[in-house]
C-alpha cells in the first residue's frame, strides 16, 4: 500500500511540474503547449507537445508571442 502511495505521489509531482504555454500566431490562433516550445535553429520551427500529447511544430515566422500560462 505504501509503495502505491509513493508511485501516485511521484506521478502527480511529474504531472504538475510541466507548465503550459500559449503561443499566439499571426493569424490570431492560440496554441496550447505542454512544456516550453523549443526553437530548432536548423529548421526555423518551434517544436512542442500539444494538448493531445502529439509532437508538433510550427514556423517561428508564424509565432507572434509565447507566454507561460
Secondary structure by P-SEA (a helix, b strand, c coil): caaaaaaaaaaaaaaaabbbbbbbcccbbbbbbcccccccccccbbbbbcccccbbbbbcccccccccc
